[in-house]
Structure formats: structure tokens, C-alpha cells
Amino acid sequence: MRYVKLGSSGLQVSRICLGMMSYGDPRSWEWMLREDAAEPIVRRAAEAGVTFFDTADMYSDGASEEITGRLLAKLFARRDDYVLATKVYFPMGPGPNDRGLSRKHVLAAIDASLTRLGTDYVDLYQIHRWDHETPIEETMEALHDVVRAGKARYIGASSMYAWQFAKAQHTAQAAGGVLSDPAATSWPTVCMSTRTSTSSTWCVRSLTNEACLRRSSRSRGCSGGLA
């Protein structure tokens, strides 16, 4: 296994990141695997040197995070031996504040994720989509506070247009740099027919020097890897 730095940070991750979306409650989606079926797959990945695992709060309504936390605790001797990522945005309850990227939801969601994962912190906390109803300034400030509280080591963003990612980075820089993150990641908007990222995404990536994790590069095989 090859290991690379995450963006311009000093964090070392395996070149391949194992996506955990397929593990959860089959009653959510019939293709999901329960914990006993997921364990041999995750174990094989760990034995092959994979140390980077990605999930999200909304995968199987939180069941994926619960399975991920239990399996990683079983397969690795120390919490420092693996890099754990999760995401926030999608609805996790019936209320109007149980979703999105408002300060209220971000701060509540990270606590709920940590409880399900059975850990004190995640290494990478990502916004799952762009929230058109919440000012990006509010979201970036909330993410900054999550990091300052020791609940996440780095922040990132998933599945958004290049201009949106650039706006988030600019917002951080305009705040004096205190909100910027040298390890910020991006799951770029991809063309589902060719699995290729838009050229504008790669332009932003080269200018901001963030890591780029490709997903579904093999038609929803392993989650992806660092480009």
C-alpha cells in the first residue's frame, strides 16, 4: 500500500480509501450488508494496508457509522492507526433543524456522529452537499469551532461544483485564514457516464492545493483514492 499526504497537511493516509456506505441495515437499501457480512471485507482492506475509511451520518440512518466504529475498533490496535472520515448535511430527523449546514445542525450532528462511531474525534469532517439556505460564512465558522473543540482534525467538502468549493475556501481566507484548512478535501462533481471530474474542479484543486478523493471511479466498487 502506498501512503500519501492529505492535501498540504502532514496527515498520512493510504492511497485507497474504503467507502463504508454499503454497510448498514438492508431494510434501508437491499444492497446493504450487515456487520457480520461487512467484517471480512473491511478486515481484508485493513490487512492490505488500507488505513483511510469514509462514511456519513445519513448512510443507513446512522447504522453505517455504528458498524464502522465497531469494526475499526476491532481491527486496529489503536485509534491513531487509522484515519476516519464522516459527513454532515442530509436529514437525520423530521425537524427543520435536523438537516443542512446551519451552526445548530453542524454542532449537533458531529456529537451524534461521534456517539455512533464510538470515538472522541474524526480525522476528517466533510460537508456532504452545498446548503443553499445557510450562509457559507456560518457553516465555515461552525466547522472551525468543531476543529477547535477537538472533535475533528481536518475539514472537507463532498460533491459540489468547483465554484462552491472555491467560495468556501475564499470565505475562510477572508476571515483571516483562521477558518482555512490545509487538508481540505473535495469529492468533485463527476460525470456519471465517464467518471471524470470537470476541468474547473481540477483548476480549483491546483490553485488551492487540497486533496481530491475520487468516488465511484470503478462504477461503485471501492470508494476511491487520492488523485
Solvent accessible surface area in square Angstrom, and as a share of the most:
residue,aa,sasa,rsa
1,M,89,0.40
2,R,161,0.59
3,Y,104,0.40
4,V,39,0.23
5,K,109,0.46
6,L,0,0.00
7,G,21,0.20
8,S,52,0.33
9,S,8,0.05
10,G,62,0.60
11,L,33,0.16
12,Q,96,0.43
13,V,0,0.00
14,S,0,0.00
15,R,78,0.28
16,I,71,0.36
17,C,2,0.01
18,L,18,0.09
19,G,20,0.19
20,M,0,0.00
21,M,68,0.30
22,S,44,0.28
23,Y,9,0.04
24,G,3,0.03
25,D,27,0.14
26,P,39,0.25
27,R,205,0.75
28,S,43,0.28
29,W,152,0.53
30,E,163,0.73
31,W,119,0.42
32,M,7,0.03
33,L,64,0.32
34,R,124,0.45
35,E,43,0.19
36,D,112,0.58
37,A,46,0.36
38,A,0,0.00
39,E,34,0.15
40,P,80,0.50
41,I,76,0.39
42,V,0,0.00
43,R,96,0.35
44,R,151,0.55
45,A,15,0.12
46,A,23,0.18
47,E,121,0.54
48,A,47,0.36
49,G,17,0.16
50,V,8,0.04
51,T,27,0.16
52,F,0,0.00
53,F,0,0.00
54,D,5,0.02
55,T,0,0.00
56,A,0,0.00
57,D,1,0.00
58,M,64,0.28
59,Y,23,0.09
60,S,9,0.06
61,D,119,0.62
62,G,1,0.01
63,A,22,0.17
64,S,0,0.00
65,E,0,0.00
66,E,66,0.29
67,I,9,0.05
68,T,0,0.00
69,G,7,0.07
70,R,125,0.46
71,L,0,0.00
72,L,0,0.00
73,A,72,0.56
74,K,119,0.50
75,L,35,0.18
76,F,31,0.13
77,A,104,0.80
78,R,145,0.53
79,R,50,0.18
80,D,103,0.54
81,D,48,0.25
82,Y,17,0.06
83,V,11,0.06
84,L,2,0.01
85,A,0,0.00
86,T,0,0.00
87,K,5,0.02
88,V,0,0.00
89,Y,50,0.19
90,F,49,0.20
91,P,64,0.41
92,M,60,0.27
93,G,24,0.23
94,P,135,0.85
95,G,20,0.20
96,P,121,0.76
97,N,73,0.37
98,D,48,0.25
99,R,98,0.36
100,G,9,0.09
101,L,2,0.01
102,S,26,0.17
103,R,97,0.35
104,K,130,0.55
105,H,10,0.04
106,V,0,0.00
107,L,57,0.28
108,A,60,0.46
109,A,6,0.05
110,I,1,0.00
111,D,64,0.33
112,A,41,0.31
113,S,0,0.00
114,L,18,0.09
115,T,111,0.65
116,R,53,0.19
117,L,6,0.03
118,G,69,0.67
119,T,22,0.13
120,D,125,0.65
121,Y,27,0.10
122,V,0,0.00
123,D,11,0.06
124,L,0,0.00
125,Y,0,0.00
126,Q,0,0.00
127,I,3,0.01
128,H,8,0.03
129,R,73,0.27
130,W,29,0.10
131,D,17,0.09
132,H,147,0.66
133,E,164,0.74
134,T,20,0.11
135,P,79,0.50
136,I,12,0.06
137,E,98,0.44
138,E,62,0.28
139,T,1,0.01
140,M,10,0.04
141,E,74,0.33
142,A,0,0.00
143,L,2,0.01
144,H,29,0.13
145,D,40,0.21
146,V,1,0.01
147,V,48,0.28
148,R,174,0.64
149,A,66,0.51
150,G,32,0.30
151,K,62,0.26
152,A,1,0.01
153,R,105,0.38
154,Y,43,0.17
155,I,10,0.05
156,G,6,0.06
157,A,4,0.03
158,S,2,0.01
159,S,16,0.10
160,M,8,0.04
161,Y,128,0.49
162,A,10,0.07
163,W,144,0.50
164,Q,7,0.03
165,F,10,0.04
166,A,36,0.28
167,K,96,0.41
168,A,7,0.05
169,Q,20,0.09
170,H,122,0.54
171,T,15,0.09
172,A,0,0.00
173,Q,104,0.46
174,A,77,0.60
175,A,50,0.38
176,G,65,0.62
177,G,33,0.32
178,V,83,0.48
179,L,9,0.04
180,S,49,0.32
181,D,19,0.10
182,P,79,0.49
183,A,0,0.00
184,A,6,0.05
185,T,0,0.00
186,S,4,0.03
187,W,9,0.03
188,P,2,0.01
189,T,37,0.21
190,V,19,0.11
191,C,61,0.36
192,M,90,0.40
193,S,97,0.62
194,T,80,0.46
195,R,71,0.26
196,T,78,0.45
197,S,19,0.12
198,T,58,0.34
199,S,95,0.61
200,S,60,0.39
201,T,7,0.04
202,W,65,0.23
203,C,73,0.43
204,V,22,0.13
205,R,59,0.22
206,S,85,0.55
207,L,140,0.70
208,T,41,0.24
209,N,89,0.46
210,E,9,0.04
211,A,7,0.05
212,C,1,0.00
213,L,1,0.01
214,R,115,0.42
215,R,64,0.23
216,S,8,0.05
217,S,45,0.29
218,R,177,0.64
219,S,79,0.51
220,R,151,0.55
221,G,51,0.49
222,C,48,0.29
223,S,18,0.11
224,G,7,0.07
225,G,16,0.16
226,L,11,0.06
227,A,41,0.32
